[in-house]
Amino acid sequence: MKLIPEDLVTVLEAGNEGMVAVAKSILESADIPCFVNGEELQELSGIALDFSFVEIQVPSKHAKEARKLLEHLTK
């Protein structure tokens, strides 16, 4: 069981697995811990659901840097 910090901030909403994977990779490369809220809803019985969005969340102290690192994904 993972302990999840209570001060998480959403820095990106993503609707596909590719964007989630890229965002996680970018944040992990910068040593920013990240959590994907709703990831279990994005896949149902192995079928990707394009219409379900997940939230990429980071501890609030990393939010500004994380948003900067991920801003190109939303343009």
Residue, then its C-alpha position, 0 to 999 in steps of 0.5 A: m500500500k502506497l502512502i499518498p501525501e495529502d497536499l497533492v495538486t493537479v498539474l495536468e489532465a490527460g485523456n490518453e495513456g501516451m500523454v500520461a506516460v510522457a508526463k510521468s517520465i518527465l516528472e520522474s526524470a526531474d525527481i518530482p514524485c507524481f501520482v495518477n488519479g483515476e488511472e484505474l478508470q482509464e482502463l476497463s478490462g484492458i480496453a482503453l477508454d479515450f473519454s476518461f481523463v486522469e489527473i497527474q498530481v504532485p506534492s504542492k511544493h513541486a507544482k510550479e516546476a511540474r507545470k512548467l515542465l509539462e506545459h508543452l504537452t497542452k499546447 
